[in-house]
Amino acid sequence: MAYVDDGELINTPQGQILEVPEEGKPTDSNLVNLPEGSRVLSDTLKVPGSKETFAQMGKRLMSKQKTKGKDKYAENSAMLNEMND
């Protein structure tokens, strides 16, 4: 369980990048249940060797994620293949 802000990006241990929905709530008001080992991507710290913040890079990577399959098996296969790349 963790308190997070609206719009924050979370990187799960499975390699997924999730965004907390914007609900217009005050800071740290969303109580969410996250898998152990999840990380919140900073919108102020920059990635070493880059001019992007971790959150900006996460959003860019989220836009590239597209599943080609329609069923749960295809989505799981795509996730496993991406993790092993």
Secondary structure, 3 states (H helix, E strand, C coil): CEEECCCCEEECCCCCEEECCCCCCCCCCEEECCCCCCEEECCCCECCCCCCEHHHHHHHHHHHCCCCCCCHHHHHHHHHHHHHC
